[in-house]
Amino acid sequence: MKNVRRVPLVAVIVALTFGALTPLRASGATIESKKAEAARLEADIQANGDHIAALGEQYNGAVLAYADAQNAVTEAHKRLVHAHDRAGKLSALVSVRAAVLYQGASDPMSSLLPSTDIKSVNELGVRTEYGSVATGNDEQLIADLSRSQQDLKIERKRLDKRVASAATQRDYIATARQQIEAANARETELLSSVKGEIATLIAQEKARREAAVRRALADLANQRANQGNGASSVPASSVGGDNIPNLPAPSARAGAAISFAEAQLGKPYEYAATGPNTYDCSGLTMRAWAAAGVSMPHYSGAQYAMFPHVPLDALQPGDLIFWGPGGSEHVSMYIGGGLQIAATHTGDYVRIQPVSSNPVGAARPG
């Protein structure tokens, strides 16, 4: 399990807040200046969305780390119980042997030997750890077992700390995401206000510009309605569905994965979602390749780690492309022609888009 990278939460929130709450100029505004301000806000919102998507993948990794830590604690507890049981049995044998010796018996261990598998004290000494009791090495054996128990108790405490640390990291990431999304919501409200002022200015412009501006305002209203009502699906044609490359899949499995991903075009991005109506980035790739019979975890970093890596200049349709250290921040599916299918970020949809810059690598599930 790769360590989940912490996001500098305070720095991110401060940057978003100062960017989002810049006052509007009260007078002298032009359509061009307002459009420039709207473009800046839209760029900020897009960047914030990328941060939120990266945190979603880091949260998936933290959930896996927490589960691994809990499993390790369970196994350590089993070993501790077993060691305690062994020590108790051996202590009982030592006590019985001491009593028999005190009474003067010639073979003090004979009454303790299993009747079926072991025929003599010597055989017991050869075949089991209880031979140490039979030959009189009581103190050393009990001391060794006591040390083993202490070591296991120390390990249990260490693993308990690991579980607590994993839970703290998981909760920290969830809190960071919530605060960034709140800052992004404030910036979105400011964008709506700026575009409202644009609408007022455009109303004074020539008639040839009014139709285009009204269409832009209608698109904004639809986006706001979708964000307020669970972000229903949009037509595939509006998210690049008309640009699907007509390329053969390199394998039947890759073809099945691509077909599944294409069928999800227009469905909303949702943090930590795995379908069938909403997806995050690794949820989409996980379900797409599951449709082809390939199982993988719901975390981009784990997906990058478990499959053979391929050079970025040798990509084939169906390959997965990754961003962030160890693939920990984002994943998409390559479909050929320099295009990818991806679940992008909150407020957006599963779409076809050009492969974005600076991926860390690619992997081929099948």
C-alpha atoms as a printed R data frame, in Angstrom:
    type eleno elety resid chain resno       x       y       z
1   ATOM     1    CA   MET     A     1   0.000   0.000   0.000
2   ATOM     2    CA   LYS     A     2   1.482   3.333  -1.021
3   ATOM     3    CA   ASN     A     3   1.352   6.168   1.459
4   ATOM     4    CA   VAL     A     4  -1.404   8.653   0.764
5   ATOM     5    CA   ARG     A     5   0.066  12.132   0.231
6   ATOM     6    CA   ARG     A     6  -1.357  14.830   2.508
7   ATOM     7    CA   VAL     A     7  -2.689  17.964   0.832
8   ATOM     8    CA   PRO     A     8  -1.553  21.299   2.361
9   ATOM     9    CA   LEU     A     9  -5.110  22.110   3.401
10  ATOM    10    CA   VAL     A    10  -4.604  25.588   4.884
11  ATOM    11    CA   ALA     A    11  -2.625  26.820   1.876
12  ATOM    12    CA   VAL     A    12  -5.228  25.506  -0.561
13  ATOM    13    CA   ILE     A    13  -8.171  27.038   1.320
14  ATOM    14    CA   VAL     A    14  -6.458  30.419   1.692
15  ATOM    15    CA   ALA     A    15  -5.648  30.495  -2.018
16  ATOM    16    CA   LEU     A    16  -9.202  29.571  -2.974
17  ATOM    17    CA   THR     A    17 -10.760  32.076  -0.572
18  ATOM    18    CA   PHE     A    18  -8.705  35.039  -1.744
19  ATOM    19    CA   GLY     A    19  -9.329  34.055  -5.351
20  ATOM    20    CA   ALA     A    20 -13.059  33.578  -4.832
21  ATOM    21    CA   LEU     A    21 -13.932  36.684  -2.831
22  ATOM    22    CA   THR     A    22 -12.349  39.450  -4.953
23  ATOM    23    CA   PRO     A    23 -14.797  42.404  -4.940
24  ATOM    24    CA   LEU     A    24 -16.468  43.471  -8.158
25  ATOM    25    CA   ARG     A    25 -15.889  47.005  -9.475
26  ATOM    26    CA   ALA     A    26 -18.951  49.131  -8.839
27  ATOM    27    CA   SER     A    27 -18.808  51.131 -12.047
28  ATOM    28    CA   GLY     A    28 -17.010  51.477 -15.334
29  ATOM    29    CA   ALA     A    29 -17.365  47.782 -16.132
30  ATOM    30    CA   THR     A    30 -17.247  46.629 -19.734
31  ATOM    31    CA   ILE     A    31 -18.355  43.372 -21.296
32  ATOM    32    CA   GLU     A    32 -14.710  42.547 -22.004
33  ATOM    33    CA   SER     A    33 -13.577  43.117 -18.399
34  ATOM    34    CA   LYS     A    34 -16.447  41.055 -17.033
35  ATOM    35    CA   LYS     A    35 -15.746  38.254 -19.475
36  ATOM    36    CA   ALA     A    36 -12.095  38.286 -18.393
37  ATOM    37    CA   GLU     A    37 -13.190  38.062 -14.771
38  ATOM    38    CA   ALA     A    38 -15.582  35.206 -15.588
39  ATOM    39    CA   ALA     A    39 -12.822  33.377 -17.474
40  ATOM    40    CA   ARG     A    40 -10.520  33.691 -14.455
41  ATOM    41    CA   LEU     A    41 -13.237  32.331 -12.160
42  ATOM    42    CA   GLU     A    42 -13.949  29.432 -14.511
43  ATOM    43    CA   ALA     A    43 -10.238  28.569 -14.597
44  ATOM    44    CA   ASP     A    44 -10.133  28.649 -10.782
45  ATOM    45    CA   ILE     A    45 -13.196  26.401 -10.561
46  ATOM    46    CA   GLN     A    46 -11.619  23.927 -12.993
47  ATOM    47    CA   ALA     A    47  -8.378  23.878 -10.982
48  ATOM    48    CA   ASN     A    48 -10.316  23.403  -7.755
49  ATOM    49    CA   GLY     A    49 -12.201  20.529  -9.360
50  ATOM    50    CA   ASP     A    50  -8.889  18.851 -10.168
51  ATOM    51    CA   HIS     A    51  -7.866  19.207  -6.508
52  ATOM    52    CA   ILE     A    52 -11.167  17.657  -5.424
53  ATOM    53    CA   ALA     A    53 -10.793  14.732  -7.846
54  ATOM    54    CA   ALA     A    54  -7.228  14.102  -6.610
55  ATOM    55    CA   LEU     A    55  -8.457  14.104  -3.017
56  ATOM    56    CA   GLY     A    56 -11.140  11.601  -4.011
57  ATOM    57    CA   GLU     A    57  -8.450   9.186  -5.193
58  ATOM    58    CA   GLN     A    58  -6.316   9.830  -2.117
59  ATOM    59    CA   TYR     A    59  -9.366   9.053   0.020
60  ATOM    60    CA   ASN     A    60  -9.783   5.733  -1.821
61  ATOM    61    CA   GLY     A    61  -6.139   4.923  -1.035
62  ATOM    62    CA   ALA     A    62  -6.604   5.880   2.632
63  ATOM    63    CA   VAL     A    63  -9.625   3.562   2.904
64  ATOM    64    CA   LEU     A    64  -7.511   0.669   1.590
65  ATOM    65    CA   ALA     A    65  -4.703   1.516   4.035
66  ATOM    66    CA   TYR     A    66  -7.169   1.548   6.934
67  ATOM    67    CA   ALA     A    67  -8.558  -1.863   5.928
68  ATOM    68    CA   ASP     A    68  -5.026  -3.306   5.666
69  ATOM    69    CA   ALA     A    69  -4.163  -1.991   9.135
70  ATOM    70    CA   GLN     A    70  -7.306  -3.516  10.643
71  ATOM    71    CA   ASN     A    71  -6.497  -6.885   9.049
72  ATOM    72    CA   ALA     A    72  -2.959  -6.749  10.472
73  ATOM    73    CA   VAL     A    73  -4.356  -6.116  13.968
74  ATOM    74    CA   THR     A    74  -6.693  -9.104  13.630
75  ATOM    75    CA   GLU     A    75  -3.816 -11.399  12.640
76  ATOM    76    CA   ALA     A    76  -1.618 -10.123  15.484
77  ATOM    77    CA   HIS     A    77  -4.409 -10.764  17.964
78  ATOM    78    CA   LYS     A    78  -4.731 -14.365  16.736
79  ATOM    79    CA   ARG     A    79  -0.993 -14.921  17.206
80  ATOM    80    CA   LEU     A    80  -1.132 -13.444  20.714
81  ATOM    81    CA   VAL     A    81  -4.030 -15.706  21.723
82  ATOM    82    CA   HIS     A    82  -2.155 -18.734  20.334
83  ATOM    83    CA   ALA     A    83   1.031 -17.834  22.207
84  ATOM    84    CA   HIS     A    84  -0.905 -17.335  25.436
85  ATOM    85    CA   ASP     A    85  -2.569 -20.720  25.008
86  ATOM    86    CA   ARG     A    86   0.789 -22.451  24.399
87  ATOM    87    CA   ALA     A    87   2.298 -20.820  27.473
88  ATOM    88    CA   GLY     A    88  -0.638 -21.921  29.612
89  ATOM    89    CA   LYS     A    89  -0.399 -25.523  28.443
90  ATOM    90    CA   LEU     A    90   3.348 -25.685  29.009
91  ATOM    91    CA   SER     A    91   3.047 -24.093  32.439
92  ATOM    92    CA   ALA     A    92   0.491 -26.751  33.357
93  ATOM    93    CA   LEU     A    93   2.825 -29.516  32.153
94  ATOM    94    CA   VAL     A    94   5.681 -28.096  34.209
95  ATOM    95    CA   SER     A    95   3.503 -28.047  37.331
96  ATOM    96    CA   VAL     A    96   2.351 -31.627  36.780
97  ATOM    97    CA   ARG     A    97   5.900 -32.839  36.128
98  ATOM    98    CA   ALA     A    98   7.127 -31.194  39.329
99  ATOM    99    CA   ALA     A    99   4.380 -32.901  41.343
100 ATOM   100    CA   VAL     A   100   5.116 -36.305  39.816
101 ATOM   101    CA   LEU     A   101   8.839 -35.943  40.433
102 ATOM   102    CA   TYR     A   102   8.133 -34.984  44.020
103 ATOM   103    CA   GLN     A   103   6.108 -38.156  44.421
104 ATOM   104    CA   GLY     A   104   9.021 -40.222  43.095
105 ATOM   105    CA   ALA     A   105   7.577 -41.544  39.834
106 ATOM   106    CA   SER     A   106  10.148 -43.066  37.482
107 ATOM   107    CA   ASP     A   107   8.569 -41.662  34.284
108 ATOM   108    CA   PRO     A   108   6.913 -38.351  35.255
109 ATOM   109    CA   MET     A   109   5.809 -37.477  31.726
110 ATOM   110    CA   SER     A   110   4.279 -40.795  30.756
111 ATOM   111    CA   SER     A   111   0.832 -39.843  31.998
112 ATOM   112    CA   LEU     A   112   0.937 -36.681  29.840
113 ATOM   113    CA   LEU     A   113   1.890 -38.315  26.545
114 ATOM   114    CA   PRO     A   114  -0.662 -38.661  23.728
115 ATOM   115    CA   SER     A   115  -1.652 -42.286  23.439
116 ATOM   116    CA   THR     A   116  -1.854 -42.477  19.648
117 ATOM   117    CA   ASP     A   117   0.934 -40.486  17.968
118 ATOM   118    CA   ILE     A   118   3.818 -40.391  20.503
119 ATOM   119    CA   LYS     A   119   5.127 -43.556  22.227
120 ATOM   120    CA   SER     A   120   7.839 -42.274  24.601
121 ATOM   121    CA   VAL     A   121   9.293 -39.246  26.350
122 ATOM   122    CA   ASN     A   122  12.229 -39.301  23.936
123 ATOM   123    CA   GLU     A   123   9.950 -39.199  20.918
124 ATOM   124    CA   LEU     A   124   8.040 -36.341  22.555
125 ATOM   125    CA   GLY     A   125  11.319 -34.474  22.978
126 ATOM   126    CA   VAL     A   126  12.174 -34.917  19.312
127 ATOM   127    CA   ARG     A   127   8.787 -34.183  17.795
128 ATOM   128    CA   THR     A   128   7.288 -31.315  19.823
129 ATOM   129    CA   GLU     A   129   8.194 -28.249  21.801
130 ATOM   130    CA   TYR     A   130   6.917 -30.044  24.894
131 ATOM   131    CA   GLY     A   131  10.114 -32.067  24.759
132 ATOM   132    CA   SER     A   132  11.796 -29.179  26.555
133 ATOM   133    CA   VAL     A   133   9.480 -29.814  29.485
134 ATOM   134    CA   ALA     A   134  10.169 -33.544  29.361
135 ATOM   135    CA   THR     A   135  13.916 -33.046  29.537
136 ATOM   136    CA   GLY     A   136  13.800 -30.445  32.289
137 ATOM   137    CA   ASN     A   137  14.408 -27.188  30.310
138 ATOM   138    CA   ASP     A   138  11.376 -25.643  31.987
139 ATOM   139    CA   GLU     A   139  12.705 -22.218  32.877
140 ATOM   140    CA   GLN     A   140  14.258 -21.510  29.482
141 ATOM   141    CA   LEU     A   141  11.127 -22.598  27.612
142 ATOM   142    CA   ILE     A   142   8.771 -20.552  29.763
143 ATOM   143    CA   ALA     A   143  11.122 -17.551  29.487
144 ATOM   144    CA   ASP     A   144  11.139 -17.848  25.691
145 ATOM   145    CA   LEU     A   145   7.362 -18.044  25.578
146 ATOM   146    CA   SER     A   146   7.041 -15.074  27.912
147 ATOM   147    CA   ARG     A   147   9.349 -13.033  25.650
148 ATOM   148    CA   SER     A   148   7.269 -14.071  22.648
149 ATOM   149    CA   GLN     A   149   4.104 -12.893  24.368
150 ATOM   150    CA   GLN     A   150   5.681  -9.537  25.228
151 ATOM   151    CA   ASP     A   151   6.885  -9.080  21.644
152 ATOM   152    CA   LEU     A   152   3.394  -9.795  20.343
153 ATOM   153    CA   LYS     A   153   1.866  -7.305  22.783
154 ATOM   154    CA   ILE     A   154   4.315  -4.657  21.585
155 ATOM   155    CA   GLU     A   155   3.431  -5.488  17.971
156 ATOM   156    CA   ARG     A   156  -0.280  -5.211  18.776
157 ATOM   157    CA   LYS     A   157   0.230  -1.717  20.252
158 ATOM   158    CA   ARG     A   158   2.202  -0.675  17.182
159 ATOM   159    CA   LEU     A   159  -0.528  -1.947  14.873
160 ATOM   160    CA   ASP     A   160  -3.215  -0.207  16.927
161 ATOM   161    CA   LYS     A   161  -1.302   3.046  16.348
162 ATOM   162    CA   ARG     A   162  -1.166   2.231  12.637
163 ATOM   163    CA   VAL     A   163  -4.953   1.792  12.544
164 ATOM   164    CA   ALA     A   164  -5.477   5.084  14.374
165 ATOM   165    CA   SER     A   165  -3.067   6.871  12.017
166 ATOM   166    CA   ALA     A   166  -4.813   5.430   8.936
167 ATOM   167    CA   ALA     A   167  -8.208   6.527  10.274
168 ATOM   168    CA   THR     A   168  -6.862  10.027  10.975
169 ATOM   169    CA   GLN     A   169  -5.445  10.275   7.438
170 ATOM   170    CA   ARG     A   170  -8.721   9.079   5.933
171 ATOM   171    CA   ASP     A   171 -10.741  11.621   7.934
172 ATOM   172    CA   TYR     A   172  -8.225  14.393   7.202
173 ATOM   173    CA   ILE     A   173  -8.609  13.898   3.457
174 ATOM   174    CA   ALA     A   174 -12.400  13.811   3.726
175 ATOM   175    CA   THR     A   175 -12.344  17.110   5.648
176 ATOM   176    CA   ALA     A   176  -9.982  18.697   3.120
177 ATOM   177    CA   ARG     A   177 -12.289  17.728   0.276
178 ATOM   178    CA   GLN     A   178 -15.336  19.175   2.045
179 ATOM   179    CA   GLN     A   179 -13.597  22.492   2.725
180 ATOM   180    CA   ILE     A   180 -12.294  22.842  -0.830
181 ATOM   181    CA   GLU     A   181 -15.744  22.050  -2.232
182 ATOM   182    CA   ALA     A   182 -17.247  24.721   0.053
183 ATOM   183    CA   ALA     A   183 -14.717  27.259  -1.229
184 ATOM   184    CA   ASN     A   184 -15.471  26.191  -4.792
185 ATOM   185    CA   ALA     A   185 -19.205  26.683  -4.171
186 ATOM   186    CA   ARG     A   186 -18.545  30.267  -3.065
187 ATOM   187    CA   GLU     A   187 -16.518  30.884  -6.205
188 ATOM   188    CA   THR     A   188 -19.307  29.395  -8.327
189 ATOM   189    CA   GLU     A   189 -21.799  31.803  -6.738
190 ATOM   190    CA   LEU     A   190 -19.485  34.702  -7.573
191 ATOM   191    CA   LEU     A   191 -19.222  33.447 -11.153
192 ATOM   192    CA   SER     A   192 -23.015  33.445 -11.383
193 ATOM   193    CA   SER     A   193 -23.073  37.045 -10.130
194 ATOM   194    CA   VAL     A   194 -20.457  38.114 -12.658
195 ATOM   195    CA   LYS     A   195 -22.327  36.451 -15.484
196 ATOM   196    CA   GLY     A   196 -25.489  38.185 -14.327
197 ATOM   197    CA   GLU     A   197 -23.733  41.503 -14.759
198 ATOM   198    CA   ILE     A   198 -22.530  40.387 -18.166
199 ATOM   199    CA   ALA     A   199 -26.141  39.660 -19.075
200 ATOM   200    CA   THR     A   200 -27.159  43.179 -18.039
201 ATOM   201    CA   LEU     A   201 -24.410  44.726 -20.155
202 ATOM   202    CA   ILE     A   202 -25.112  42.509 -23.124
203 ATOM   203    CA   ALA     A   203 -28.771  43.537 -23.034
204 ATOM   204    CA   GLN     A   204 -27.528  46.953 -24.179
205 ATOM   205    CA   GLU     A   205 -25.488  45.532 -27.042
206 ATOM   206    CA   LYS     A   206 -26.479  44.934 -30.606
207 ATOM   207    CA   ALA     A   207 -29.147  42.331 -31.354
208 ATOM   208    CA   ARG     A   208 -26.691  40.073 -33.192
209 ATOM   209    CA   ARG     A   209 -24.923  39.357 -29.877
210 ATOM   210    CA   GLU     A   210 -28.032  38.802 -27.752
211 ATOM   211    CA   ALA     A   211 -28.810  35.286 -29.027
212 ATOM   212    CA   ALA     A   212 -25.308  33.970 -28.284
213 ATOM   213    CA   VAL     A   213 -25.282  35.454 -24.784
214 ATOM   214    CA   ARG     A   214 -28.731  34.050 -23.965
215 ATOM   215    CA   ARG     A   215 -27.564  30.586 -24.970
216 ATOM   216    CA   ALA     A   216 -24.599  30.926 -22.600
217 ATOM   217    CA   LEU     A   217 -26.902  31.968 -19.757
218 ATOM   218    CA   ALA     A   218 -29.211  29.021 -20.485
219 ATOM   219    CA   ASP     A   219 -26.233  26.640 -20.283
220 ATOM   220    CA   LEU     A   220 -25.248  28.152 -16.946
221 ATOM   221    CA   ALA     A   221 -28.802  27.734 -15.618
222 ATOM   222    CA   ASN     A   222 -28.784  24.065 -16.671
223 ATOM   223    CA   GLN     A   223 -25.457  23.478 -14.944
224 ATOM   224    CA   ARG     A   224 -26.706  25.072 -11.726
225 ATOM   225    CA   ALA     A   225 -29.932  23.053 -11.836
226 ATOM   226    CA   ASN     A   226 -27.958  19.832 -12.349
227 ATOM   227    CA   GLN     A   227 -25.619  20.617  -9.456
228 ATOM   228    CA   GLY     A   228 -28.597  21.346  -7.204
229 ATOM   229    CA   ASN     A   229 -30.550  18.230  -8.189
230 ATOM   230    CA   GLY     A   230 -27.950  15.489  -8.114
231 ATOM   231    CA   ALA     A   231 -26.485  16.356 -11.556
232 ATOM   232    CA   SER     A   232 -28.598  14.269 -13.940
233 ATOM   233    CA   SER     A   233 -27.048  12.824 -17.097
234 ATOM   234    CA   VAL     A   234 -26.531  14.886 -20.253
235 ATOM   235    CA   PRO     A   235 -26.545  13.729 -23.895
236 ATOM   236    CA   ALA     A   236 -23.367  11.926 -24.935
237 ATOM   237    CA   SER     A   237 -23.022  14.341 -27.852
238 ATOM   238    CA   SER     A   238 -22.512  17.222 -25.394
239 ATOM   239    CA   VAL     A   239 -19.497  15.516 -23.768
240 ATOM   240    CA   GLY     A   240 -17.598  14.458 -26.869
241 ATOM   241    CA   GLY     A   241 -19.699  11.442 -27.845
242 ATOM   242    CA   ASP     A   242 -19.579  12.501 -31.487
243 ATOM   243    CA   ASN     A   243 -15.768  12.150 -31.471
244 ATOM   244    CA   ILE     A   244 -15.414   8.419 -30.732
245 ATOM   245    CA   PRO     A   245 -12.492   7.150 -32.871
246 ATOM   246    CA   ASN     A   246 -13.389   4.369 -35.261
247 ATOM   247    CA   LEU     A   247 -10.468   2.153 -34.233
248 ATOM   248    CA   PRO     A   248 -10.429  -1.612 -33.635
249 ATOM   249    CA   ALA     A   249  -9.767  -2.707 -30.061
250 ATOM   250    CA   PRO     A   250  -6.486  -4.612 -29.613
251 ATOM   251    CA   SER     A   251  -8.300  -7.433 -27.768
252 ATOM   252    CA   ALA     A   252 -11.815  -8.647 -26.982
253 ATOM   253    CA   ARG     A   253 -11.402  -7.626 -23.345
254 ATOM   254    CA   ALA     A   254 -10.217  -4.130 -24.253
255 ATOM   255    CA   GLY     A   255 -13.179  -3.830 -26.621
256 ATOM   256    CA   ALA     A   256 -15.612  -4.783 -23.846
257 ATOM   257    CA   ALA     A   257 -14.043  -2.268 -21.433
258 ATOM   258    CA   ILE     A   258 -14.171   0.539 -24.024
259 ATOM   259    CA   SER     A   259 -17.805  -0.242 -24.915
260 ATOM   260    CA   PHE     A   260 -18.790  -0.077 -21.242
261 ATOM   261    CA   ALA     A   261 -16.985   3.260 -20.745
262 ATOM   262    CA   GLU     A   262 -18.573   4.764 -23.864
263 ATOM   263    CA   ALA     A   263 -22.016   3.730 -22.595
264 ATOM   264    CA   GLN     A   264 -21.422   5.885 -19.480
265 ATOM   265    CA   LEU     A   265 -20.827   9.121 -21.438
266 ATOM   266    CA   GLY     A   266 -22.841  12.010 -20.002
267 ATOM   267    CA   LYS     A   267 -23.251  10.482 -16.525
268 ATOM   268    CA   PRO     A   268 -22.241  12.817 -13.673
269 ATOM   269    CA   TYR     A   269 -18.982  12.692 -11.752
270 ATOM   270    CA   GLU     A   270 -19.563  11.923  -8.080
271 ATOM   271    CA   TYR     A   271 -16.907  11.673  -5.394
272 ATOM   272    CA   ALA     A   272 -16.159   8.019  -4.436
273 ATOM   273    CA   ALA     A   273 -18.925   6.687  -6.752
274 ATOM   274    CA   THR     A   274 -18.684   3.432  -8.725
275 ATOM   275    CA   GLY     A   275 -21.894   3.549 -10.778
276 ATOM   276    CA   PRO     A   276 -24.250   2.724 -12.206
277 ATOM   277    CA   ASN     A   277 -25.533   6.329 -12.394
278 ATOM   278    CA   THR     A   278 -22.471   8.306 -11.219
279 ATOM   279    CA   TYR     A   279 -18.709   7.684 -11.175
280 ATOM   280    CA   ASP     A   280 -15.394   9.002  -9.987
281 ATOM   281    CA   CYS     A   281 -12.355   8.386 -12.180
282 ATOM   282    CA   SER     A   282 -11.148   5.070 -10.719
283 ATOM   283    CA   GLY     A   283 -14.755   3.909 -10.219
284 ATOM   284    CA   LEU     A   284 -15.318   4.262 -13.978
285 ATOM   285    CA   THR     A   285 -12.156   2.374 -14.979
286 ATOM   286    CA   MET     A   286 -12.810  -0.315 -12.357
287 ATOM   287    CA   ARG     A   287 -16.354  -0.965 -13.645
288 ATOM   288    CA   ALA     A   288 -15.329  -0.761 -17.313
289 ATOM   289    CA   TRP     A   289 -12.675  -3.441 -16.961
290 ATOM   290    CA   ALA     A   290 -14.925  -5.494 -14.650
291 ATOM   291    CA   ALA     A   291 -17.305  -5.705 -17.629
292 ATOM   292    CA   ALA     A   292 -14.379  -7.323 -19.474
293 ATOM   293    CA   GLY     A   293 -13.752  -9.799 -16.651
294 ATOM   294    CA   VAL     A   294 -10.780  -7.992 -15.054
295 ATOM   295    CA   SER     A   295 -11.011  -7.128 -11.347
296 ATOM   296    CA   MET     A   296  -9.175  -4.160  -9.804
297 ATOM   297    CA   PRO     A   297  -9.415  -2.000  -6.650
298 ATOM   298    CA   HIS     A   298 -11.299   1.298  -6.473
299 ATOM   299    CA   TYR     A   299  -8.141   3.457  -6.255
300 ATOM   300    CA   SER     A   300  -6.057   4.808  -9.123
301 ATOM   301    CA   GLY     A   301  -2.763   4.221  -7.293
302 ATOM   302    CA   ALA     A   302  -3.578   0.533  -6.742
303 ATOM   303    CA   GLN     A   303  -4.693   0.142 -10.378
304 ATOM   304    CA   TYR     A   304  -1.392   1.587 -11.601
305 ATOM   305    CA   ALA     A   305   0.591  -0.738  -9.344
306 ATOM   306    CA   MET     A   306  -1.121  -4.019 -10.262
307 ATOM   307    CA   PHE     A   307  -0.901  -4.084 -14.090
308 ATOM   308    CA   PRO     A   308   2.009  -4.099 -16.583
309 ATOM   309    CA   HIS     A   309   3.180  -0.585 -17.450
310 ATOM   310    CA   VAL     A   310   3.383   0.536 -21.076
311 ATOM   311    CA   PRO     A   311   5.235   3.521 -22.623
312 ATOM   312    CA   LEU     A   312   3.057   6.569 -23.262
313 ATOM   313    CA   ASP     A   313   4.092   6.531 -26.913
314 ATOM   314    CA   ALA     A   314   2.825   2.944 -27.279
315 ATOM   315    CA   LEU     A   315  -0.709   3.422 -25.942
316 ATOM   316    CA   GLN     A   316  -3.488   1.183 -27.271
317 ATOM   317    CA   PRO     A   317  -7.257   1.603 -26.867
318 ATOM   318    CA   GLY     A   318  -8.316   0.326 -23.451
319 ATOM   319    CA   ASP     A   319  -5.019   1.216 -21.711
320 ATOM   320    CA   LEU     A   320  -5.286   3.238 -18.485
321 ATOM   321    CA   ILE     A   321  -3.446   6.576 -18.137
322 ATOM   322    CA   PHE     A   322  -2.447   7.914 -14.707
323 ATOM   323    CA   TRP     A   323  -1.527  11.227 -13.042
324 ATOM   324    CA   GLY     A   324   0.054  12.055  -9.686
325 ATOM   325    CA   PRO     A   325   2.774  10.253  -7.702
326 ATOM   326    CA   GLY     A   326   2.385   6.524  -8.279
327 ATOM   327    CA   GLY     A   327  -0.822   7.198 -10.220
328 ATOM   328    CA   SER     A   328  -2.495   8.387  -6.998
329 ATOM   329    CA   GLU     A   329  -4.456  11.399  -8.295
330 ATOM   330    CA   HIS     A   330  -6.333  10.538 -11.504
331 ATOM   331    CA   VAL     A   331  -6.919   7.783 -14.074
332 ATOM   332    CA   SER     A   332  -8.590   7.699 -17.491
333 ATOM   333    CA   MET     A   333  -9.063   5.188 -20.327
334 ATOM   334    CA   TYR     A   334  -7.309   5.727 -23.665
335 ATOM   335    CA   ILE     A   335  -9.581   5.187 -26.725
336 ATOM   336    CA   GLY     A   336  -7.181   6.122 -29.524
337 ATOM   337    CA   GLY     A   337  -6.525   9.194 -31.625
338 ATOM   338    CA   GLY     A   338  -5.057  11.070 -28.682
339 ATOM   339    CA   LEU     A   339  -8.397  10.897 -26.843
340 ATOM   340    CA   GLN     A   340  -9.467   9.488 -23.494
341 ATOM   341    CA   ILE     A   341 -12.696   8.763 -21.608
342 ATOM   342    CA   ALA     A   342 -12.630  10.148 -18.069
343 ATOM   343    CA   ALA     A   343 -14.824  10.985 -15.098
344 ATOM   344    CA   THR     A   344 -13.313  14.387 -14.384
345 ATOM   345    CA   HIS     A   345 -14.471  16.253 -11.276
346 ATOM   346    CA   THR     A   346 -17.484  17.489  -9.306
347 ATOM   347    CA   GLY     A   347 -19.935  19.371 -11.539
348 ATOM   348    CA   ASP     A   348 -18.742  17.636 -14.708
349 ATOM   349    CA   TYR     A   349 -19.620  14.414 -16.528
350 ATOM   350    CA   VAL     A   350 -18.034  11.309 -17.993
351 ATOM   351    CA   ARG     A   351 -16.656  12.702 -21.236
352 ATOM   352    CA   ILE     A   352 -14.305  12.224 -24.185
353 ATOM   353    CA   GLN     A   353 -11.416  14.673 -24.178
354 ATOM   354    CA   PRO     A   354  -7.817  14.965 -25.383
355 ATOM   355    CA   VAL     A   355  -5.245  13.271 -23.167
356 ATOM   356    CA   SER     A   356  -4.177  16.007 -20.769
357 ATOM   357    CA   SER     A   357  -0.564  16.924 -20.059
358 ATOM   358    CA   ASN     A   358   2.033  15.339 -17.804
359 ATOM   359    CA   PRO     A   359   0.685  11.832 -17.079
360 ATOM   360    CA   VAL     A   360   3.073   9.752 -14.958
361 ATOM   361    CA   GLY     A   361   2.506   6.554 -16.935
362 ATOM   362    CA   ALA     A   362   0.090   4.001 -18.324
363 ATOM   363    CA   ALA     A   363  -0.899   0.406 -17.638
364 ATOM   364    CA   ARG     A   364  -2.523  -2.368 -19.651
365 ATOM   365    CA   PRO     A   365  -5.083  -4.479 -17.712
366 ATOM   366    CA   GLY     A   366  -5.624  -6.970 -20.526
